[in-house]
Amino acid sequence: MVKIDFMQGNMACVEGAIKAGCNFFGGYPITPSTEVAEGMAKKLPKVGGFYSQLEDEIASMAAVIGASWAGAKSMTATSGPGMSLMLENIGYAFMTETPCVIVNVQRGGPSTGQPTAAAQGDMMQVRWGSQGDYEPIALCPSSVQEMYDFTIMAFNYAEKYRIPVFIMADEIIGHMREKVVLHDEIEVVNRKKPVEKPCKKPFPFDKLVSEMPTFGEGYNIHVTGLTHGENGYPDVSSETHDKLVRRICNKILDSTDDIVQYEGKYTDSETMFICYGTPSRTVKYTVESLRAEGKDVGYIRLKTVFPFPRDLIKNLNASKIIVPEMNLGQISEEVMKYAKCDVVLSGKIGGELHRPEELKKLI
């Protein structure tokens, strides 16, 4: 059965989370993501789930991690300032390989910034915000439909790879209202648990992704944010740290063909746009308009921004790449690392979306 509805992006995220099997939400209200928390507060009790409003975002992320280790599919939603507070615990989630979903409906910063205005200013925060080496998965929706679809995808990636997964939306998508097809026949990845009890190697080095034990079910495991051996207990030797962190990174880097998704049109053009999130909507319109004028121009829209699609950018034969972003240059820096041609940033801040005439001037 397929249900069609007209809804806000943040509420489409709620619908996707419930469909994916989310049964715990821990969060703290913050504009422009608050509707996600409000929606989960209403929906979760109806499906036997739990909603918890914590005292701040630090506690929220801690609760999400704890709920996941107790067997729940867990998530939170926030914006840039809240994300800043969550980052230490997000690093803990990477080190302990804890599946969870973090929705960041971005607004203008730094600091409190523009609470009700759109931005894409947290893209490098999600990549490098915590200490040490890790490889995140970050999805960037450009429609209300994708807020639904990508939330389901995020939970599936989280469970498949035992990793925190980010949905990097923005205020425009979060508060926009569009038609959404609420698919019923979808793939839902559920958690795999070890057979062995007690579990002697909850973090085996010979598996890129291992099964995840659950507290309270007889696995008798130890979990720590310290460098740990296969048994989960602290071992801060250089050899153990190298093995552990390389495996945590490689389970994503070796799976990019499965994770990275993008949409492209006219990709052999002389001039290419590389875009993601809400600016993609302007790019698509602008490209079709320019081609009607005889211009050789195309675009690639990144659905998955991290892991970054390095090979995709390396293989482009364009002579010029334009990157529109609602920041002063973040993903454009990644494009510059791998492109074989000139890369032009079209950075815009202040809460307004790019206009077609602004992008046309860059051709």
Backbone hydrogen bonds, N-H to C=O, Kabsch-Sander energy under -0.5 kcal/mol:
donor,donor_aa,acceptor,acceptor_aa,energy
3,K,182,L,-1.3
5,D,180,V,-2.7
7,M,5,D,-0.5
7,M,178,E,-2.1
9,G,176,M,-1.8
10,N,174,G,-2.6
12,A,8,Q,-2.0
13,C,9,G,-1.8
14,V,10,N,-1.5
15,E,11,M,-2.3
16,G,12,A,-2.2
17,A,13,C,-2.3
18,I,14,V,-2.4
19,K,15,E,-2.2
20,A,16,G,-2.0
21,G,17,A,-0.6
21,G,18,I,-1.1
22,C,17,A,-2.6
23,N,73,K,-2.2
24,F,73,K,-1.2
25,F,50,F,-2.1
26,G,75,M,-1.9
27,G,52,S,-2.0
28,Y,77,A,-0.5
33,S,30,I,-2.5
36,V,33,S,-1.9
37,A,33,S,-0.9
38,E,34,T,-2.5
39,G,35,E,-2.7
40,M,36,V,-2.4
41,A,37,A,-2.2
42,K,38,E,-1.3
43,K,39,G,-2.4
44,L,40,M,-2.5
46,K,43,K,-0.9
47,V,43,K,-0.7
47,V,44,L,-1.5
48,G,45,P,-0.9
49,G,44,L,-3.0
50,F,23,N,-2.0
52,S,25,F,-2.7
54,L,27,G,-1.9
54,L,52,S,-0.7
60,S,56,D,-1.8
61,M,57,E,-2.2
62,A,58,I,-1.7
63,A,59,A,-2.6
64,V,60,S,-2.1
65,I,61,M,-2.0
66,G,62,A,-2.5
67,A,63,A,-2.7
68,S,64,V,-1.8
69,W,65,I,-2.0
70,A,66,G,-1.0
71,G,68,S,-1.7
72,A,67,A,-2.6
74,S,72,A,-0.8
75,M,24,F,-1.6
76,T,101,V,-1.9
78,T,103,V,-3.0
83,M,79,S,-2.7
84,S,80,G,-2.1
85,L,81,P,-1.3
86,M,82,G,-1.6
87,L,83,M,-1.0
87,L,84,S,-0.5
90,I,86,M,-2.2
91,G,87,L,-2.3
92,Y,88,E,-1.6
93,A,89,N,-2.1
94,F,90,I,-2.0
95,M,91,G,-2.3
96,T,92,Y,-2.3
97,E,94,F,-0.7
98,T,93,A,-2.5
100,C,163,I,-1.1
101,V,74,S,-1.6
102,I,165,V,-2.7
103,V,76,T,-2.3
104,N,102,I,-0.6
104,N,167,I,-2.9
105,V,78,T,-2.5
105,V,103,V,-0.6
106,Q,104,N,-1.1
106,Q,169,A,-1.5
108,G,114,Q,-0.8
108,G,117,A,-0.8
113,G,110,P,-0.8
114,Q,108,G,-2.3
117,A,114,Q,-1.6
118,A,351,G,-0.7
119,A,106,Q,-0.7
120,Q,326,M,-2.6
123,M,120,Q,-0.8
126,V,122,D,-1.9
127,R,123,M,-0.7
128,W,124,M,-3.0
129,G,125,Q,-1.9
137,I,164,P,-0.7
138,A,306,F,-2.9
139,L,166,F,-2.8
140,C,303,K,-2.8
147,M,143,S,-1.2
148,Y,144,V,-1.4
149,D,145,Q,-2.6
150,F,146,E,-3.1
151,T,147,M,-0.9
152,I,148,Y,-1.5
153,M,149,D,-2.2
154,A,150,F,-2.6
155,F,151,T,-1.9
156,N,152,I,-2.1
157,Y,153,M,-2.7
158,A,154,A,-2.5
159,E,155,F,-2.2
160,K,156,N,-2.5
161,Y,157,Y,-2.6
162,R,158,A,-1.0
163,I,158,A,-1.2
165,V,100,C,-2.4
166,F,137,I,-2.8
167,I,102,I,-2.3
168,M,139,L,-3.1
168,M,166,F,-0.6
169,A,104,N,-1.2
169,A,167,I,-1.2
171,E,106,Q,-1.7
174,G,170,D,-2.8
175,H,171,E,-2.2
176,M,172,I,-1.5
178,E,7,M,-2.0
180,V,5,D,-3.3
182,L,3,K,-3.4
182,L,180,V,-0.8
183,H,181,V,-1.5
186,I,184,D,-1.3
190,N,188,V,-0.6
199,C,219,Y,-2.3
200,K,198,P,-0.7
203,F,230,E,-2.4
207,K,204,P,-0.7
212,M,192,K,-2.8
215,F,69,W,-2.8
217,E,214,T,-1.2
219,Y,214,T,-0.5
222,H,231,N,-0.6
229,G,233,Y,-2.1
232,G,229,G,-1.9
235,D,227,T,-2.8
241,H,237,S,-2.5
242,D,238,S,-2.3
243,K,239,E,-2.1
244,L,240,T,-2.8
245,V,241,H,-2.5
246,R,242,D,-2.0
247,R,243,K,-1.7
248,I,244,L,-2.2
249,C,245,V,-2.2
250,N,246,R,-3.2
251,K,247,R,-2.0
252,I,249,C,-1.3
253,L,249,C,-2.3
254,D,250,N,-2.7
255,S,252,I,-1.6
256,T,253,L,-0.8
258,D,255,S,-1.1
259,I,255,S,-1.8
260,V,256,T,-2.7
263,E,301,R,-2.4
265,K,299,Y,-2.4
269,S,266,Y,-1.4
271,T,296,D,-1.7
272,M,320,K,-2.6
273,F,298,G,-2.2
274,I,322,I,-2.4
275,C,273,F,-0.5
275,C,300,I,-2.5
277,G,140,C,-0.7
280,S,277,G,-1.7
281,R,278,T,-2.1
282,T,278,T,-0.6
283,V,279,P,-2.2
284,K,280,S,-2.6
285,Y,281,R,-1.5
286,T,282,T,-2.6
287,V,283,V,-2.9
288,E,284,K,-1.9
289,S,285,Y,-2.0
290,L,286,T,-2.7
291,R,287,V,-2.5
292,A,288,E,-1.6
293,E,289,S,-0.7
293,E,290,L,-0.7
294,G,291,R,-1.6
295,K,290,L,-2.4
297,V,295,K,-1.3
298,G,271,T,-2.1
299,Y,265,K,-2.4
300,I,273,F,-2.5
301,R,263,E,-3.7
302,L,275,C,-3.1
302,L,300,I,-0.6
303,K,261,Q,-1.6
303,K,301,R,-0.7
304,T,261,Q,-2.2
305,V,138,A,-2.0
305,V,303,K,-0.6
306,F,138,A,-1.3
310,R,308,F,-2.2
313,I,309,P,-1.6
314,K,310,R,-2.6
315,N,311,D,-2.0
316,L,313,I,-1.3
319,S,270,E,-2.6
320,K,270,E,-1.3
321,I,342,D,-2.4
322,I,272,M,-2.9
323,V,344,V,-2.9
325,E,346,S,-2.1
327,N,325,E,-0.9
333,E,330,Q,-0.7
334,E,330,Q,-0.8
335,V,331,I,-2.2
336,M,332,S,-2.4
337,K,333,E,-1.1
338,Y,334,E,-0.9
338,Y,335,V,-0.9
339,A,335,V,-2.2
342,D,319,S,-0.9
344,V,321,I,-3.4
345,L,343,V,-0.5
346,S,323,V,-2.6
347,G,345,L,-0.5
348,K,325,E,-2.4
358,E,355,R,-0.9
359,L,355,R,-1.5
360,K,356,P,-2.4
361,K,357,E,-1.3
362,L,359,L,-1.1
363,I,360,K,-1.4
